[in-house]
Amino acid sequence: MNESRPASMSSFWMPFTNNRDFKANPRLLVSAEGMYYKDVDGNTVLDGTAGLWCVPCGHNQQKIVAAVREMVGQLDFAPTFQMGHPAAFDLAEKLMDYTGHRFGHVFYTNSGSEAVDTALKMALAYHRARGEAGRTRLIGRERGYHGVGFGGISVGGIGGNRRTFGPLLPGVDHLPHTHNLEKNAYSRGEPEHGANLADELERIVALHDASTIAAVIVEPVAGSTGVLIPPKGYLKRLRELCTKHGILLIFDEVITGFGRLTTPFAFDYFDVIPDMVTCAKGLTNGMVPMGAVFTQQHIHDAFMDGPAGIELFHGYTYSGHPLACAAALATLEVFEEQKILDNAKAVQEYWTDAVHSLKGLPHVIDIRTIGLVAGIELAPIDGKPGARAFGAFKKAFADGVLIRTTGDIIALSPPLVLEKKHIDELFGKLATILKNLD
């Protein structure tokens, strides 16, 4: 791979990027190993974000590299429309094992965005298959992020992702978000206040009638909007209400899946089982794009009990791509063989203490932590929302640390293989940055 600066950067229209700002002073990564990236100038950069939340096992895991290399030489592509290949079926069985068989089936996609749109379509089709075609309304949540497909941004609740793209899907409503700085600032784990916000679903049901509502979709922990952690009892109450009204509950675990909370999934951590789960990112340790939807048995059976023929008119050319399946199978092996979750649990308390040690530093107005994820909220600069945190991002990269920012919130989600020395390095540098931040 080319490790020198490109001759021109004008042709690549970069995603979710201030292209003019970036290209004036680019940050170019050329290699990665373990907990570190290397940039084009040869500097090492500690990865405090697992890439984009997607490299839980650390970079350049040789078992995963070897599995992909072997598969690309054996089977570069195989369609999964009316045919298949063994790795897709092997992976499905392994994933069901990994969920503790709380789900019955897996449908493959290529990203979290596609997984969300797939789950939403499944919810609508499920109710139709059961003779309740009037259940077409979808319920998301304010400040929720569910990818960038039209379905995902419709149920999502981040204004910047929605305002440019017109009216979006009809028949969508939103629950209120659970973030409450006044009552829950500096929480460790689930905050105390706000479980009652789940009861807002009753208001929505009363407004639209339960017979019109297909599904509720939420992130167990909202990541991209700044690490919003559910109050104690909130998710259990949401599950109860969905069951009461015959509404499907979908957990978007694209970020929380595969160990982020030190458990396989967030539904394990919170002991709340939804009807469907979307996942991606850590599924292949970020090596090959892949997403998936896990469904409860009753959802699958509703389609299989229908007329003979194609049960669900949906799928993607690359659903269950051989290279992605190879990467995912190897990733699951790495989780087990290297005891990735055990390491995450072992350093969790040290991590939590280190994050909260930033309390009292300039501009810090909240810190929230759960598992190996943290949100550090900064007071915004008057008239310049997001500028302060983005300034911290630039300073951190220059100092050899990769962080992520959303608005004026610093979000941290390191690879789960981190050690105490990495925690010390990350927060030592971040503390210095905050002390000198405008």
C-alpha positions in Angstrom: 0.0 0.0 0.0 1.1 3.5 -0.7 2.4 5.1 2.5 3.3 8.4 1.1 1.1 11.5 0.7 -1.3 11.2 -2.3 -0.4 13.4 -5.3 -3.9 14.9 -5.1 -6.8 14.7 -2.7 -9.4 16.6 -4.7 -11.4 13.7 -6.2 -12.3 11.9 -2.9 -15.5 13.4 -1.4 -15.0 12.3 2.2 -17.9 11.2 4.4 -19.0 13.1 7.5 -16.0 15.4 7.0 -15.4 19.1 6.7 -13.6 18.4 3.4 -12.1 21.9 3.0 -10.7 21.9 6.5 -9.3 18.4 6.3 -7.6 18.9 2.9 -5.9 22.0 4.2 -4.2 20.0 6.9 -4.8 16.3 6.4 -4.6 13.5 8.9 -3.5 10.4 7.0 -3.2 7.0 8.5 -1.1 4.3 6.7 -0.8 1.3 9.1 -2.1 -0.1 12.4 -0.9 -2.6 14.9 -2.6 -3.5 18.2 -3.6 -0.3 20.0 -1.9 2.1 17.6 -2.1 3.7 14.2 0.8 5.1 12.3 0.3 8.3 10.3 1.9 9.2 7.0 4.7 11.0 8.8 5.6 8.0 10.8 4.0 9.1 14.1 2.2 6.6 16.3 -1.3 7.5 17.3 -3.0 5.7 20.2 -6.5 4.5 19.1 -9.0 5.7 21.7 -12.0 5.0 19.5 -11.4 1.5 18.1 -11.4 3.1 14.6 -15.1 4.1 14.3 -16.2 1.9 17.3 -15.4 -1.1 15.1 -12.1 -2.7 16.1 -12.7 -4.4 19.5 -9.9 -6.9 19.1 -7.3 -4.4 18.2 -5.6 -3.8 14.9 -3.9 -6.3 12.6 -5.1 -9.5 14.3 -3.2 -12.1 12.4 -5.8 -14.9 12.7 -8.4 -12.6 11.0 -5.9 -11.5 8.4 -5.0 -15.1 7.6 -8.7 -16.1 7.4 -9.4 -13.4 4.9 -6.3 -14.1 2.9 -7.2 -17.8 2.6 -10.8 -17.1 1.6 -9.9 -14.6 -1.1 -7.7 -17.2 -2.7 -10.4 -19.9 -2.4 -13.8 -18.1 -3.0 -13.7 -14.4 -3.9 -17.4 -14.1 -4.3 -20.5 -16.3 -4.2 -24.1 -15.1 -4.5 -26.6 -15.9 -1.7 -29.7 -15.5 -3.9 -31.0 -19.1 -4.4 -27.6 -20.6 -3.6 -25.0 -20.2 -0.9 -21.6 -21.1 0.5 -20.7 -23.0 3.7 -19.1 -20.1 5.6 -22.3 -18.2 5.6 -24.1 -21.0 7.3 -21.2 -21.8 9.7 -21.1 -18.2 10.8 -24.9 -18.1 11.4 -24.6 -21.0 13.8 -21.6 -19.4 15.6 -23.4 -16.2 16.0 -26.4 -17.9 17.5 -24.0 -19.6 19.9 -22.6 -16.2 20.7 -26.0 -14.8 21.6 -26.7 -17.7 23.9 -29.4 -18.9 21.5 -31.6 -16.1 22.5 -32.3 -15.5 18.8 -33.1 -18.0 16.1 -31.9 -16.6 12.8 -29.4 -14.2 11.1 -29.9 -12.1 8.0 -26.7 -10.7 6.6 -26.2 -7.1 5.4 -23.1 -5.0 4.6 -23.3 -2.3 7.2 -25.2 -1.0 10.2 -27.2 1.3 8.1 -28.3 -1.6 5.9 -29.0 -3.7 9.0 -31.3 -1.0 10.4 -33.3 -0.6 7.1 -33.5 -4.4 6.9 -34.9 -4.7 10.5 -37.5 -2.0 9.8 -38.6 -3.7 6.6 -38.8 -7.0 8.4 -41.0 -5.4 11.1 -43.5 -4.1 8.5 -43.5 -7.4 6.6 -43.9 -9.4 9.8 -47.1 -7.7 10.8 -48.5 -8.0 7.3 -47.7 -11.7 7.2 -49.7 -12.0 10.5 -52.7 -10.2 9.1 -52.0 -6.8 10.7 -51.0 -4.8 7.7 -52.2 -1.6 9.4 -49.1 -1.7 11.7 -46.9 0.6 9.6 -45.8 3.3 12.1 -42.2 3.2 13.2 -41.0 4.8 16.5 -37.5 6.0 17.0 -36.0 8.3 19.7 -34.7 11.8 19.8 -30.9 11.9 19.5 -30.9 8.4 18.2 -28.5 7.3 15.4 -29.5 4.5 13.1 -27.2 4.9 10.1 -27.7 6.9 7.0 -30.3 5.0 4.9 -33.7 6.8 4.5 -35.2 4.4 7.1 -32.4 5.0 9.5 -32.4 8.7 9.4 -36.2 8.7 9.5 -36.3 6.9 12.9 -33.1 8.6 14.0 -33.2 11.8 15.9 -30.1 13.8 15.1 -31.1 17.0 13.3 -27.9 17.4 11.3 -28.4 14.0 9.7 -32.0 14.8 8.7 -32.5 18.4 7.8 -31.0 18.3 4.3 -32.9 15.4 2.9 -36.6 16.3 2.8 -39.6 14.8 4.5 -38.1 11.3 4.9 -40.4 8.3 5.6 -44.0 9.1 6.6 -45.6 7.6 9.7 -42.6 8.0 12.1 -42.7 9.3 15.6 -40.0 9.7 18.3 -39.6 9.0 22.0 -37.8 11.7 24.0 -34.1 11.2 24.7 -33.0 10.3 28.2 -30.2 12.8 28.7 -30.6 14.9 31.9 -27.6 16.9 32.9 -29.3 18.5 35.9 -30.1 15.1 37.6 -27.6 12.6 36.2 -24.3 14.5 35.6 -21.1 12.4 36.3 -22.9 9.1 36.3 -21.0 5.8 36.5 -23.1 3.2 34.7 -26.8 3.6 34.5 -28.1 7.0 35.8 -30.7 7.1 38.6 -33.3 9.3 37.0 -35.4 8.9 33.9 -36.9 5.4 33.7 -40.3 7.1 33.5 -39.4 8.4 30.1 -40.2 5.0 28.7 -43.8 5.6 29.5 -43.9 8.2 26.8 -44.5 5.3 24.5 -48.0 5.1 26.1 -48.6 8.7 25.0 -47.6 7.8 21.5 -49.8 4.7 21.6 -52.8 6.8 22.7 -52.1 9.3 19.9 -51.8 6.8 17.1 -53.4 3.6 18.5 -51.3 0.5 19.0 -52.8 -1.2 16.0 -50.9 1.2 13.7 -47.4 0.8 15.3 -45.0 -1.8 13.9 -41.8 -1.3 15.9 -39.8 0.7 18.3 -36.1 1.0 17.6 -33.5 2.3 20.1 -29.8 2.1 20.8 -29.4 0.5 24.3 -26.6 3.0 24.7 -26.7 5.9 22.2 -23.2 6.2 20.9 -22.9 8.6 18.0 -24.9 11.3 19.8 -22.4 11.4 22.7 -22.7 8.3 24.9 -26.2 8.6 26.4 -26.7 5.8 28.9 -30.2 4.5 29.7 -31.6 5.2 33.2 -32.0 2.3 35.5 -35.1 0.3 34.5 -35.7 2.3 31.3 -35.1 -0.6 28.8 -37.0 -3.1 30.9 -40.0 -0.8 31.0 -39.8 -0.2 27.2 -39.7 -4.0 26.7 -42.8 -4.4 28.9 -44.8 -1.7 27.0 -43.8 -3.1 23.6 -45.0 -6.6 24.7 -48.2 -5.2 26.1 -49.1 -3.5 22.8 -47.8 -6.1 20.4 -45.1 -3.8 19.1 -41.7 -5.2 18.0 -38.7 -3.9 20.0 -35.5 -3.5 18.0 -32.1 -2.9 19.6 -29.6 -1.2 17.4 -26.4 -2.8 18.7 -24.1 -1.7 15.9 -21.9 0.1 18.5 -22.7 -1.9 21.7 -22.4 -5.3 20.1 -19.3 -7.5 20.5 -18.0 -6.5 23.9 -18.4 -2.7 24.2 -20.1 -3.0 27.6 -17.8 -6.0 28.5 -20.6 -8.4 27.7 -21.2 -10.0 24.2 -24.2 -7.6 23.6 -25.9 -4.8 25.5 -29.0 -7.1 25.8 -26.8 -9.3 28.0 -25.7 -6.4 30.1 -29.2 -5.0 30.7 -30.9 -8.4 30.7 -33.5 -7.2 28.2 -34.2 -9.3 25.1 -35.6 -7.5 22.1 -37.4 -9.0 19.1 -34.5 -8.1 16.7 -30.9 -6.9 17.0 -29.0 -5.0 14.4 -25.2 -5.3 14.5 -22.1 -4.6 12.3 -18.7 -2.9 13.2 -17.2 -5.3 15.6 -18.7 -8.3 13.8 -15.6 -8.6 11.6 -13.3 -6.4 13.8 -13.7 -3.8 11.1 -11.7 -5.7 8.6 -14.4 -6.4 6.0 -17.7 -4.5 5.9 -20.6 -6.6 7.2 -23.8 -6.2 9.2 -26.5 -8.5 10.4 -30.0 -8.7 11.9 -30.7 -11.3 14.5 -34.4 -12.2 14.8 -36.5 -14.1 17.3 -37.9 -17.4 16.1 -41.4 -16.1 15.9 -40.5 -13.5 13.4 -38.8 -16.0 11.1 -41.7 -18.4 11.5 -44.3 -15.8 10.5 -42.7 -15.7 7.0 -42.1 -19.5 6.8 -45.8 -20.1 7.5 -46.9 -18.1 4.4 -47.3 -19.2 0.8 -44.5 -21.2 -0.9 -41.8 -19.1 -2.7 -39.5 -16.3 -1.7 -40.6 -15.4 1.8 -38.9 -12.0 2.1 -38.3 -9.9 -1.0 -35.1 -8.3 0.4 -31.4 -8.7 0.3 -28.1 -7.4 -1.0 -25.6 -8.6 -3.7 -23.0 -8.9 -1.0 -25.2 -10.4 1.8 -23.0 -13.1 3.4 -19.9 -12.2 1.3 -17.3 -15.0 1.7 -14.5 -12.6 2.8 -16.8 -11.0 5.4 -17.9 -14.4 6.7 -14.3 -15.5 7.0 -13.4 -12.4 8.9 -16.4 -12.7 11.3 -15.7 -16.4 12.0 -12.1 -15.6 12.8 -13.1 -12.6 14.9 -15.3 -14.8 17.1 -12.4 -17.2 17.6 -10.1 -14.3 18.6 -12.7 -13.2 21.2 -12.7 -16.7 22.7 -9.0 -17.6 22.4 -7.7 -14.3 23.6 -10.3 -13.8 26.3 -11.1 -10.3 25.0 -14.2 -9.9 27.2 -12.2 -11.0 30.3 -9.6 -8.3 29.6 -12.4 -5.7 29.1 -13.9 -6.6 32.5 -10.4 -6.6 34.2 -9.6 -3.0 33.1 -13.2 -1.6 33.3 -12.8 -0.1 36.8 -9.4 1.4 36.1 -10.9 2.9 32.9 -13.9 4.3 34.7 -11.7 5.9 37.4 -9.4 7.4 34.8 -12.3 8.9 32.8 -13.8 10.5 35.9 -10.4 11.9 37.0 -11.1 14.6 34.4 -13.9 16.0 36.4 -13.1 19.6 37.4 -10.8 20.3 34.4 -11.6 23.4 32.3 -14.8 23.2 30.2 -15.8 19.8 31.4 -19.5 19.8 32.4 -20.3 16.1 32.5 -18.7 12.7 32.3 -20.6 9.4 31.7 -19.3 5.9 31.6 -20.4 2.4 31.1 -18.4 -0.7 30.1 -15.4 0.5 28.0 -17.1 3.6 26.6 -17.1 7.2 27.9 -18.6 10.5 27.0 -17.0 13.7 28.2 -19.2 16.7 27.6 -17.6 20.2 27.2 -19.2 23.6 27.6 -19.7 25.0 24.1 -18.1 28.2 22.9 -20.7 30.9 22.6 -22.0 31.0 19.0 -19.7 28.1 17.9 -21.3 24.8 18.8 -19.0 21.9 18.4 -15.9 24.0 17.9 -14.4 23.4 21.3 -14.5 19.6 21.1 -13.3 19.6 17.5 -10.4 21.7 18.7 -9.6 19.0 21.2 -9.8 16.4 18.5 -7.2 18.2 16.4 -4.9 18.8 19.4 -5.2 15.1 20.4 -4.3 13.8 17.0 -1.3 16.1 16.9 -0.3 14.7 20.3 -0.6 11.1 19.2 -4.1 10.2 20.4 -7.2 9.5 18.4 -10.5 10.6 20.0 -13.9 11.1 18.5 -16.2 14.1 18.9 -19.9 14.7 18.3 -21.1 18.2 18.9 -19.2 19.3 22.1 -18.9 15.8 23.4 -15.7 13.7 23.3 -16.6 10.0 22.8 -14.1 7.3 23.7 -14.4 3.6 22.9 -10.9 2.0 22.8 -10.1 -1.5 21.5 -10.9 -4.0 24.2 -7.3 -5.3 24.3 -6.1 -2.1 26.0 -3.9 -2.2 29.1 -3.5 0.1 32.0 -0.5 1.7 30.4 -2.7 2.7 27.4 -5.3 4.2 29.7 -2.6 6.2 31.5 -1.3 7.5 28.1 -4.7 8.4 26.8 -5.9 10.3 29.9 -2.6 11.8 30.7 -2.6 13.4 27.2 -6.3 14.3 27.3 -6.0 16.0 30.6 -3.1 18.2 29.3 -5.2 19.0 26.2 -8.2 20.0 28.3 -6.1 22.2 30.6 -4.9 24.2 27.6 -8.0 24.2 25.4 -9.6 27.5 24.3 
